Amino acid sequence: GQQVQQSPASLVLQEGENAELQCNFSSTATRLQWFYQRPGGSLVSLLSNPSGTKHTGRLTSTTVTKERRGSLHISSSQITDSGTYLCAMDTGYQNFYFGKGTSLTVIP
Amino acid sequence: EAAVTQSPRNKVAVTGGKVTLSCNQTNNHNNMYWYRQDTGHGLRLIHYSYGAGSTEKGDIPDGYKASRPSQENFSLILELATPSQTSVYFCASAGYEQYFGPGTRLTVL
């Protein structure tokens, strides 16, 4: 079946450092969508990116569909960025497959 | 802002009992989804729907049924609940992007 691999599984940063989260997928994707989830919380959509680079606030998403990879860059991390970041690939027809996530902890 | 609601938010059920989880969306999206989320497994797709009257099996449909009586409503039904179905269940709808409900925490004793 479809597979989405995220790395690293967990990451600890000091406040102000940058984070780079990776997403690799096993088959053709029409786009990647990145989500944020607090412990015990729901998923909040961050960015949806079919290809190339997209920015919103301190987030930058890069998707290279031909190479079956994507990334999410978080600049100047803040304590409130702590949580889990999930990558989902859309194979077309809006069928989404999720990675297991990267757990980010930002410390003072 | 897209809106997806779920009820109940928390549910305790007994083994062998019937459980119905409900989802409502006001986005007028055709596609709706049911996932479960478990530690170590991430989000797994149970059932999905392309519109009213349609239901499709996802990756882990065994033990679950789905119903889509209208554009707005999508239900997940556990006819005979088992402890292995203890989990957090998320409903989502999708236009171009997916939007998630707040989740339902189900415990089957």
Interface residues (C-beta under 8 A of the other chain):
Chain A: G1 Q33 F35 G41 S42 L43 V44 S45 S48 L86 A88 Q94 N95 F96 Y97 F98 G99 K100 G101
Chain B: N31 Y33 Y35 G40 H41 G42 L43 L45 Y48 D59 F90 A92 A94 Y96 E97 Q98 Y99 F100 G101 P102 G103
